[in-house]
Amino acid sequence: MTATPQGQSDGFLYDRVSQHLLDLVRNGTLKPGDRAPSLRGLSRLLKVSISTVTQAYQQLQDMGVLRVKPQSGYFIDGSMVAAGASQLPRRVSVSRQPRKVRFGDLFEEIFNLANDPQVVPLGAAVPAVELLPVKGLVRATQRALSRGPEKAVDYCFPPGDADLRHEIARRYMTLGVAVDPKDVIVTSGCSEALALSLQTVTRRGDIVAVESPTYFSVLRLIERMGLLAVEIDSDPDTGMCLDALQTAIDTMEIKAVVAVLNFSNPLGSLMPDANKQRLVAMLEQAGIPLIEDDIYGDLHFGEQRPATARHYQRTGQVLTCSSLSKTVAPGYRIGWVIADRYRDDIIEWKQATSSAMCSLPQAAMAEYLRSGEYERHLVRLRNAYRLQVETMRFMLGRVLPAGTRISNPQGGFVLWVELPRGVDAIELLQRAFSEKISLTPGMLFSATRKFRNFIRINCGHPWDARIEHAVERIGGLVRELLPSG
Ligand SMILES: Cc1ncc(COP(=O)(O)O)c(C=O)c1O
């Protein structure tokens, strides 16, 4: 048997094998009914042991991707692949009227469920703790404490810990973007970065353009700040539709644009570089700030880390918001905004609202980033998320009825699912809640009450029997809700 390469656990190798086969199915190299590579052949090709391939094949059988024929070997399951390869959700056109945002208690309910261990976590976009680098962070936290115990208990005023800002700037440098550490303002997660950015560039009553569908907390901020949202049609593949945005700019006074260009939430779309360039140029010409939320940018499934809008800016109008919540530790609440010409205003808002920030998590995260562990951790994390997204996509394709469409994101860890017309996602949510399964109804991602038959599914957790059962139940509940006739 081939030895396990150093530094790679069995789980990691086995995921790689499953991923390899799913790739072959997805890109059409292997079609329904085709014979899958032999255990021995794949073991040689991928330089892993036969038992690793056997484990991966068992998992793929459990998922229904492979079928075993006695004495003949493994075959690609036709029904499964046909279902798993369902089309992308449709682009939904929304009325381009600026509108007030009004939400009820649904947010509250979804956030409460996110922390309930009894509930199957398919609702909030939260990573599984077992995927996070807990040990590395504990070590980094201990180093931070022993190096500067006084610093850890002292006030840390905006713009935040100098070492951490330096590490964040250094990371942008590796992406080919020059950032001065003095321009990095540390925030409490990406949420605060978005809130401070909106507070700085808008006043009550202003119009803010957002993607449609868009991350619901942005709509919530707009609601609470007394702003108006104008939703711009967005494509499941390429994100915000720039012609629609241009029309909105030409016909109303837009004061800011908020967008997730890399693996948006919920669409999972990735804006092509040419569109990013055009978007930045359009907004620079119109004098409109772009608040880019790049929280998922490091979670790309392809080789290349996608560019940020900052890469294309010339006039300092891009406010880049991000955090380490989806990659390292949501509980450390380490986020940031890089805001160039808006820097001083943002710092004033930050001082006025929270005065100082927790010192220890900042010092610990600076240690963690400096150790170089982040890059290694990201390789594993991206592989895990990718496999989880693919697995969930296949399984949803199998259990949901004809007419369902599922996004096919190239990064991040959420899926956007269009259910057959007439299925009410709020009703589905209520029935799922009663069975201790969470999911997020599409309506939360728009102020227009559209997306009634859409849901977002979190794939932040490794596939297991509990999740599989929950997904099967969702399939059953959706069938119950199908309009008759
Ligand atoms: C697009 C997007 N932005 C921001 C956030 C919030 O990030 P944080 O937990 O760092 O505040 C999330 C979390 O779900 C998100 O999906």
The ligand as an SDF file (V2000), in Angstrom:
LIG
                    3D

 16 16  0  0  0  0  0  0  0  0999 V2000
  -21.5410   38.2490    2.8390 C   0  0  0  0  0  0  0  0  0  0  0  0
  -21.3260   38.3290    4.3220 C   0  0  0  0  0  0  0  0  0  0  0  0
  -20.8320   39.4550    4.8500 N   0  0  0  0  0  0  0  0  0  0  0  0
  -20.6340   39.5830    6.1790 C   0  0  0  0  0  0  0  0  0  0  0  0
  -20.9360   38.5620    7.0400 C   0  0  0  0  0  0  0  0  0  0  0  0
  -20.7510   38.7640    8.5210 C   0  0  0  0  0  0  0  0  0  0  0  0
  -19.4410   38.4780    8.8820 O   0  0  0  0  0  0  0  0  0  0  0  0
  -18.8780   38.5960   10.3670 P   0  0  0  0  0  0  0  0  0  0  0  0
  -19.3250   37.3740   11.1060 O   0  0  0  0  0  0  0  0  0  0  0  0
  -17.4110   38.6700   10.2070 O   0  0  0  0  0  0  0  0  0  0  0  0
  -19.4430   39.8270   10.9740 O   0  0  0  0  0  0  0  0  0  0  0  0
  -21.4460   37.3560    6.5310 C   0  0  0  0  0  0  0  0  0  0  0  0
  -21.8040   36.2570    7.4390 C   0  0  0  0  0  0  0  0  0  0  0  0
  -22.6330   35.4190    7.1220 O   0  0  0  0  0  0  0  0  0  0  0  0
  -21.6430   37.2420    5.1370 C   0  0  0  0  0  0  0  0  0  0  0  0
  -22.1340   36.1290    4.5800 O   0  0  0  0  0  0  0  0  0  0  0  0
  1  2  1  0
  2  3  1  0
  2 15  2  0
  3  4  2  0
  4  5  1  0
  5  6  1  0
  5 12  2  0
  6  7  1  0
  7  8  1  0
  8  9  2  0
  8 10  1  0
  8 11  1  0
 12 13  1  0
 12 15  1  0
 13 14  2  0
 15 16  1  0
M  END
$$$$
